Amino acid sequence: MTIEFEEIFGPEGPLARAIPGFATRGEQIEMANHVQRALSHGGRLLIEAGTGTGKTFAYLAPALLSKRRVVVSTGTRTLQDQLFHRDLPTIAQALGRPVKIALLKGRANYLCVHRLELAEQQAVARGLRREVAVALPKVREWGRITMRGDIAEARHLSETHPVWSWVTSTRDNCLGPECSAFDRCHVVKARREAQEADVIVVNHHLLLADLVLKEEGFGDLLPGADAIIIDEAHQFPEVASNFLGFTVSSRQLQSLTRDLTAEMMAIGSRTAISDSLAQTIDRQTVDLHDASSVLRGRGEFAEWPASLFEAVEHIHTSLIELTRALEEPARSYTNLAALRRRSSELCNRLTAILDTESTERPASVRWAQAGPHGVSLHYVPIDVAQQLGALIETHASAWIFTSATLAVGEDFSHFAQRVGLTDISTVRFDSPFDYSRQTLLYLPGGLDAPTSVRYTDQVIDIALSVLEASGGRAFLLFTSHRALREGAEILFRKLGATLPYPIFVQGDGPRDALLTKFRDAGNGVLLGTSSFWEGVDVKGTALTVVVIDKLPFAVPDDPVLKARLDAIERRGGNPFFEEQVPQAVIALKQGVGRLIRDPEDFGVVLLCDPRLRTRGYGRIFLDSLPPMTRTTDLEEVTEFLRRRLRQKD
């Protein structure tokens, strides 16, 4: 079937008639044609679509018109909600293509009727922390009226409120079909609606869960899907890496013993199981936390002190005992059977973490992370490409990956290798925005090496020279929290008590709240790290300057990255150019992409890192950026900003 996307996306087409301000873009039409061919022939397609291409509609239109069943996966909740509540209804109505749409989230986003009942019993019998106990009646009241059970609907309680961990389920503690409240389960209802839908909007974590776990009682989404579209695809390999590994945390152990006590209480029988083993594991969890405190943060497996190994082994032994002790009562009580499975799975995970001799598992990296609120033990495969590639090959007829940042220059090989794809098509579309007219790329001279103790001070000095012309209106993006804190301190000191513009610093409040304040201010300056490098959209003159302190190379002491680099080196490759540079290029493109979000936007990107001009690899970074006019002249930058801002007045 031939679809005339030139007409659909044309100036007289249905989208132009339905959407105010809609503009015809050749890149969007071409992308839609590529997506349509992949859907028709069951292909594997990688698409990089520059900012302003309109990639969302470019894949939704052919997906809806194909009359196929499509799963759309995103990396962020924001885009997931935007697709479901705004984009899909808009384009379906414009095309006259009524479709069933479903939004599906992970279990932790839905009220669990059974766990609400357990929490209420605990509140009466044993008491809960006041904050949780006070919130439970509000949850119960909302639970009586909600149809979907999505906690995002409960506006009177923050989604980060501690009560939600008591009244929502996880894969570990969900009882599945054996639950007494299964017929009232919001997760089951949501998945059934998804199975009946034409388009299902999920996130990467949930998609991978369906790929890997195939959970009994909740049905499979993918066997019935004709196509999988992965938006924000640059995040997918990292999510897969974390998902295909596992974690054992003090929070999981505490949740296990807490639920064990609650379940024993619910069946009206106090036994030695809950009184002794639960209390023993609780004490051992405290010992685990104490033993990990010497790590002062993160410690790789080879660095663990003897006391930490001993604490882990004690918990491992107790979980074996608990699993055995639950064997008999689990035959009579389905809830205890689920707890026995949880205990057994945690036990098996600890076995894998402690096992240094097995050759059956893929090469992995193990580490412990200690913090004020608990400790976690991690096991992550070094390279998930083979596993991920095999999973992709066994599901659905078409896979389409798209993002504004997938390629290094024109080369997609780095991303393709990370997701294990070989037989693929690739296409890249530049942004339709006129970067040479709308932007300047300022590469200042005279800075020390990024390792210099004076470097951040110099960055702030250069930034202040630009901000004087822009009157604020800037993002200052840092590659580390340490540099962020130092930069904020220097900025406040240099500006003095009377600030010329509002300043917002990551950590002073939730990200969305800071962004709202920044947009409302109109002339604010926001200092942030990685979470502000992507997924942030500020249009208009509220953002006219983006300052980036350094090239965003990943910290080489990250255990997974370190293991990947070692593996590349062992096979004779070049870890710097095969892993570190491509990943940094993609991250830099995301950061630079914050500036221009609309055809009328303009501004300056200030890249401070002198390595862009002094090192050979700097050319790789510069050639991967949009075609911005480059300058080393501060006067040219300030004149550009003042002139463009005057034109807006």
N, C-alpha and C positions, 0 to 999 in steps of 0.2 A: 504494500500500500504506500503510495506516494503522498506525502503531506506537504502542502505548500506553506512553509514557514515564513516565506517572504510576505505572504498575505496576512498570516496570523500576527506577525510582529511588525507589520507595515504601518504606515501613518494613518491608513483608513481601516485597519484591521480591528478585530474584536477587543484586543487588549488596549489599543489606543482609545477606543470608545468607552471602555469600562474603567480605565485607570487615569485619573487626572495627572497631567505632566508626563505621561508615558512618551518615551523617545525611541525611535527606531535606531537600532545599532546593528551594523553588519556582523560584528563579532558574535552577537547573541544569536542571530539567524544561523550562522555557520555552526556554532556550537550545538544548536538544536538539531541540525541535520546530522552531525556526528553521533549525537545521542540516539537519534532515531534509527540510524544504521546499526548501532551496537545492540539496541533493543530487538531489532528485526532478526539479526544474525547470531545473537547470543555471544557477543564478543566481550573481550576484556579491554577496557578503554581508560586511559589516563588523560585528564584534561586539566591544564592550568589555564585559568581564566582570570586575567588581570582585573583589578578593582574597577567597577563600573560596567563590566561586561553584561551584567544581569544574568549570572549563571543559574540562579535559583529558578527563574522562569524558563531558562533555556533547557533545563532538564525536566522541569515539571510538565511543560506543555507536551513534549513527545511522550512522556510517561503516561499522562492522562489519555492522550489520543491513541496510544498503542493498544488500549483495552486489555493490557496485561496487569497482573497483580504485582505491585512494586513495593519493596521495602526501602524507605529512605532513612539513612542513619546520619546523625550529626554528632559533633563533638561537644556541643554546649547545650544546656537547657534553654538558653535564650533563643537560639536558632530553632530548636525543636518546637518551642511554643509559637514562634513566629510562623513557622511552616504550617502548623496545625490551625492556629487561630486566624491567621491573616492570609498568607500566600496561597495555600491550597484552596480555600473557599473562593478567593478572588478569581483565580485563574480558571477554576472549574465552572464558575458562573459565567465568566466572560466567554469561555469556549462552548458553553451550552452542553457541558459534559458532566452530568450529575454523577458523583461517585461517593462511595462509602469511605470515609476517612476515619482512621483510628490513631490515637496518641497513646503510646505505651511506654511506661516508665518502669524502673526497677522496683522490686518489692518494698524497699525502704521508703518509697514515696506514697504508699497506701496504708491506710488504717487497717490493722489486723484485729478482728473482733476477738479472737481467742486471747491474744496477748493483752488486750485492754482488760478483759475479765481477770486475767492473772494479776495484772498490775493493781487492779482495784482490791483484789483479795489480799495482796501483799500490803497495801496501804492500810487496810483494816487490821490485819493480824500482826504486822511487824513494824509498820510505820515506814514512810519513805521520806527522803529529803523534802523539805517544805515546798520548794519550787515545783517539784514534780507532783506532790500530793495536791497542791492548790490547782494545778492545771488539769488534773484528771477529770473533774466534773465538767469542765469546759469541753474536753475531748469527747466525753460521753454524750453531752448535749448535741454537739455537732455530729457525732456518729449516728444519731437517731434520724437526722434529716438528710445527710449526704447521700447522693446516688452513686458517685464514683469513688468516694473514699480517698481522693487525692489530697494529701495534706496541704498542697498549695492553695486549696480552697479555704482552709481555716485561717482566715485573715487575722483573727484575734490572737494567733500564736505564731511566733517566728518559726520559719522552717528549721532553724538551728536550735530551737528550744529543747532542753534535755528530756522533756516528756516523750518526744517522738521515738527515742531509742527503746522506750518501755512498751510502746503500743504499735510498733511496726515490726515486721519480720525481716529476716535475712535468709539467704539460701541455707545458712547453717541451722537456724532454729525453726524454719517453716516446717509444719507437720505434713503438708501436702494433702492428698486425698483422705488420709487417716484423721484429719482434724475434725473435731466435732462441729466446727463452724464453717466447714468447707462449702456448704450450700449458700453461705452468706459472704463468701470471700470476695473482696474487691479485686484482688489480683486475678483470680480465676475469671471473674466477669470481664475485666479489662482484656485479658488474653483471648477470651471467646469473641469479644467484639472485634479484636484485631484479626482473628482468623476469618471473620466474615467480611472484612474490609477489602477495598480495592487498593488503597494506599495506606501503609502503616508507617508512622513516623516514630522512630526509636532513636536511641543513642548508641555510641560505639560499644559501651560496656554491655548493654543489653543484647546487641547483635552478637557479640562474641560469646556471651552466655548461651545464646541459642545455637551458635556454631559448635561450641565445645561441650556443653553440659547435657543438652537434650533432656531437660528436667521432666520427670514422670509426673503426670497429672496436670501439667500446665500446657501441654500441646507444643508442637513445633511450628514456628512461623515460616522457616525457610523452605521446607519441602514444597509448600504450596506457592512460593513466590517465583515469578518468572524473571525478576530482575532485582538487583541490589544496587542502590545508588549511595555512594559514600561521599557526603559533603564534609567540608573541613578535613579532608583526607590526610593532610600532613600530620594530623594528630594520631592517626590510626595505628601506625607501627608501635608507637610508645605505649598506647593503651593495650595493644595486644601483648606486648612484652610483659607488662605488669599482670595482665589477666592470665596468661599462660603459666605464670609462677603462682606463688601463694605466700600467705603470711600467717603467723601465729602470734597473737598479741595478748597482752595482759587483759585488755578489754574483752576479747573473746573468751578467755578463761573465766573471768569474773561473770560474764553473761551466762556461761554454761552452769556454773555453780548456783547463780541466782535463779536461773530457770529450773534447775533441778530441785532446789528447795521449794519453789513455788508450785511445781507440779506434784511433789510429794504432799504438800499441804492441800492441794486441790482434791487429791484422791483420798484425803482424810487419813493418811497413814504416815507417821513419822518413823523412819527406820534408821538403821546404822549407816545406810548409804548416804542420806542427806546430812546426818549429824556428824559423821566422822570424815568421810572422803571429801565432801564439799568443803568442810572447814580446813582439811589438810591442804587441798589445792589452793584455797584462798591464802593460807599462810605461805605456801610455796611461791605463789605469785608475788607476794610482797618480797620474799627472798630474791626472786628473779629481778625485780626492780632494783633492789639494793645492789645486787651483784653487777648489774649493767651500768650503774651510776659512774663507775670508774672510766667508762668509755667516753664520757663527756660529749654525748651526741651519737655519732655513728661509728661502729667498729666492725671491720671485716672479720670473717670467720677465723682466719689465721691469727687475729689479734685478740681473740677472746681470752680473758683470764680464766684460770682453772675454776674459780668460784662461779663464773657464769655457766661453764659446761656442767658443773655439778648441779646448779639450780635447774637447768634445762632437763637434765637426766632425772632428777627427782620428780619433776612434773610429768615427764614421760612415763615413769614407773606408776605414778598415781593414776594417770589416764588409762593405762593398761588395766589396773585394778578396778577402776570405775566401770570400764567397758565390760569386764567380766561380771562384776556385781550386778549390773543392770540386765544381764542376759535373761535371767529367770523372770523378774517382774515385767520385762519388756514384752513377754508373751501375753500378758494379761492387759497391759495398758499401752495403747498406741502412742500416747504422749511420751512415755518413758522409752519406747522403741526409737522415737526420733532423737531423744537425748542420747541414747546409746550410739546412734549413728554419728552424732556430732562428736561425742567423745572419741569414737574410733577414728574419725577423720582427722581430728587434731593430733591424735596419737600417731597416725600414719605420716602426717606432715612433719612432726618432730623426728620421726624415724629418718625421713629423707634429709632433713637438715643436719642431723648428727652423723649420717652415713657418709664416710669419706672413701669407701672402697667400691661402691656400685659402679659398674660400667654400662648399665642398661639405660640410665637416664641421660638426657642430653646435657652437654656441658652447661654448668650453671654457676651462679655467684650467690654467696650467702653472706648476710650481714645482720647485725643487730642495731636497732635505732632506739636510743633511750631519751626520754624527755620528762618533764615535770608531771605529765599526766599518765605515763605508762611506758611500757617497753614493747617493741615488736621485733620478731625474728622473720627475716625475709629470705625467700628462695626464688630466684628469677633465672630462666634460661638466658644464656648469653646471646643466642641467635634464634629468633622465632620464625625466621623466613621459611624454613622447610615445613614446619608445622602449619604456619598460616597459609602458605601456598597450597598445601594439601587440602586444608579445610575449604579454601575458596574453590578449588577445582571440583569438589564433590557437591557443590550446592549451586542451584539456580543456573539459568542459561546465560544471563548477562550480568557483568559486574562493571560498574562505572565509578571511577574515583575522580573527584574534582576538588580543587582548592585554588586559591590565588597564589599558592606557593608550593609547587611540587618539583620544579625543575631547577637545576643549577645551570644558568645560561639557557641553552636549548636542550640540555641533557636530562632525561628522566631516569637514568640507570640507577642512581642511588636509591630513589624511592622504590622503584620496581624490585630491586634486590631485597630491600627491607621487608616487603610484603610477599616475597617468594614468587613473583610473576615473571614468566619468560615470554610466552606467546601473547603479546599485547600490542595494541595500537596506542599511539600518543599524538596529542595535538596541543598546541599552545597558542593562546590568544593574548596579545598585548592589550593593555587597558585602552579604551577609547578616549580617555581623558588626554588633554593636550598638556603633557607634563613639561614640555619645553617652554610653554607660555605660562603655565600655572605655577611652576615651582623653580626654586634654585636649590642646588645641592652645594652646601658650603663645606669645604675641606680646609680648615684653618691650619696654618703653619705655626711652628715655634713651640709645640708641645713636647714635654718630656716623654719618655717611654711610658706605656700604661702601668708599668710596675713601680714607677717613681712615687715616693711619698708625697710629692707635690702635685701629682697628676689631677686628682679630683678638684683641688683648689684651682688649678688652671682651667679645667672644664667649666667650673662655675663662673670664673672670670669671663671667659669667652661667651658663655650663655647669657650673662648679664648684659654684655654689649649688644647682643641681638635682641634681648627682651626690652631693652630701652626703646628700641625702634618699634617693636610689636605691641608694647604696652601690656606685657604678659602674654596671655593667649597661647600657652605652650605646655607641651608634655616634656618632661625631663626623664628619659628612660635610662635606667642603670642595669648593669649586668649582674649585680650582686646586692644583697641586703646591706652588706657592710658599706659599700660605696653609696647606697641610697641614704643610709643614716649619716654618713660623713658629709655627703652633698647637701642634705637638708640643714645640717648644723652650720656649714659654711655659708649657705645661702641666707639663712636668718641672720647670721652675724654680720654679713656684708651689707644687708639691706637696712639693718637697724630696727628700732622700735616701731617706726611708722612705715608700714608696708605699702608699696605703690600699687599692689594688686593682691588679691587673695591667694594664699598658698595652701595647697592640699597635699598631704603626704600619706602614701600608702601605709596602712596600719592604724591610722587615726580613726578609721571607721570602715564599714563594709564597702567593697569595691563599688557596687551599684550606687550606694549613697554618696560616695565621693564623686562619682561621675555626674550624678544629678546636680550636686552643688557646683561642680566645675562648669557644666553647661549653663546653669542658671546665672552664674557669676558673669559670664561673657568675656572676662579678661583674666581668668584665673591661671595659675601655674600649678601643675600637678606633677609630683615626683613619684615614680613608681618603678617596679621591677617587672619580672616576667609576666605576671597576670595582666599587665597593661600593654604588653607588646602585641597582643592579638585579641580579636573578639570585642574591640572597643570602637564605637562608631560615633564621632562628633563632627557634625556638618556645620558649615558656616564659619564666621570669623572668630568664634570662640576658640578655635584651634588653628593657629597660623604658623606655629613653629614646633618642630619635633627635634629634640636634642638627644643624641645617643652617645653615651660616654665611651664605650668600647665595642669592638666586634664581639658578638655574643657567643664566644666559644664556651662549650659546656665545661663545667669544672672537672678537671681530669681526675679528681679524687672520688668522683661518683663511682661506686663499686661496679655497677653494670657497664658503664662506659669504659672504665679501666679494663674490665675483662674483655670487652669487645676489641679494644685497641690491642691488647695482648694477643688475642686470637688472630687478628689481621696480621700482626707482625710475625707470628709463628708460621703462618702460611706464606710468608715472603712478601706481603703487601705493604703498602705505605699507609699506616693508620691515620696520619694527619690529613692526607689528601683524600683518602677513601671514606673517612667517617667524620672527622672533626670539621673540616672545611665545608663539606656539603650541608651538614646540620647547621652550622653557623650562618651559611648563606641563606638558608630557608628562614631561620629565625630573624635575620636582619631584614629580609624582605617583608616579614610580618610587621616589624617595628616601623619601617619606613612607610608601610601601607596605611598607618594611622592618619597620615596628613591629609590626603586627598580622597574624599568620600563622595564628592558631588561635582558635576561639571563647572559649578561656579566657585568651588573652593580654590584657594591659592595658599602659598606659604613656602617656608624654608625648612629643609632638612639639614641639621648640623651634625655631621659625622666627625667626631673629635679624634678618633683613633689614628695616629700618624702611620700605623702599619699599612693603611690603605695606599699610601704613596711610597713607603720605603721598602716594602716587602713584595716579592714577586706575586704572591697569592692575592695581594690587594686587588689586582686586575680582575680576578675571578669574581670578587664581591661587587666591584663597580659595574662590571659587564652584566651582572644579573639584576641590577636595579632598573627601574623605569628610566626612559630617556630624559632625565632632568638636566637642565643647564648647570654646568659645574663652574664653581668659582672659588678662588682663594682670597678674595677681596672683601673685607668686612664692610667697606663703604658701599660696595655694590649691593650687598645683602640689606643693609639698613635702608638704602634708597628704594630698593624693590618693595620692602615691607611698608614703608611710609607712603609710597605712591599708591600701592594697591589698597591700603586701608583708607586713604583719602577718597579714592574712587567709590568706596562702599558707603561713605558718610552721606 
